[in-house]
Amino acid sequence: MKKKMLIFIGVIVVLFAALFFVTNYQNNKALEDNDNPYGTKDLDQATIDQLDNPDYGNQIMPDELTESLDSGEAKTVYFYSPVCVYCQNTTPYLVPLAEGNDIDMKKFNLLEFGNEGNAYAIESTPTLVHFEDGEEVARIVGQRSEEEFQAFFDEYVLN
């Protein structure tokens, strides 16, 4: 009986080890095969899962955003989290809407750079912020309709 129990436990350990190695291999492959703008392989699984999704391209890194705002550039930034259900619902229509309006909307991943997002007083996601001359001009918070985002673009970005 004791021998059967040891064999059973051994099989479970081997299965978990195999699962770990397969998952690790898949993540490394995803990081190599996709354009990884983050500059690190130490990413949350939810971020890795979005690397090949074109809706999550055009990322902006914290230092790049700071430099851009310090130089007075106008920027429209979509602050989101890959694990936020509201972001997952909003992104598929917000990104094409911005592209259709020829807006260079940058994406800021708060799951990876949450602490750096504190400088912009982001309290919840999704949050869309428009900056001009290094200062925030307007923001829209939460999952909104396509019409509300279009009105935001019309009033603050496209004027």
JOHUQUI-V184793 format. One record per pair of residues at least 12 apart in sequence whose C-alpha atoms are under 6 Angstrom apart, sorted by sequence separation. I is the first residue (numbers start at 0). GAP is how many residues later the second one is. D is the distance in Angstrom with one decimal. If there is no record, write none. Layout:
# JOHUQUI-V184793
<<I	GAP	D> <I	GAP	D>>
This chain:
# JOHUQUI-V184793
<<127	12	5.3> <126	13	5.8> <126	14	4.5> <125	16	5.1> <124	17	5.9> <33	18	6.0> <76	28	5.6> <80	28	5.6> <75	29	5.1> <76	29	4.7> <77	29	4.8> <78	29	4.8> <79	29	5.5> <80	29	5.2> <76	30	5.7> <79	30	5.8> <80	30	5.2> <45	36	5.6> <86	39	5.3> <79	45	5.4> <59	46	5.8> <79	46	4.9> <58	47	5.6> <59	47	5.8> <78	47	5.9> <57	48	5.5> <58	48	4.6> <59	48	5.6> <78	48	5.1> <58	49	6.0> <77	49	5.9> <77	50	4.5> <76	51	5.8> <76	52	5.3> <75	53	5.7> <89	53	5.9> <75	54	4.3> <74	55	5.8> <74	56	5.1> <73	57	5.3> <85	57	5.6> <73	58	4.3> <72	60	5.8> <71	61	4.0> <71	62	4.4> <69	64	5.6> <68	65	4.2>>
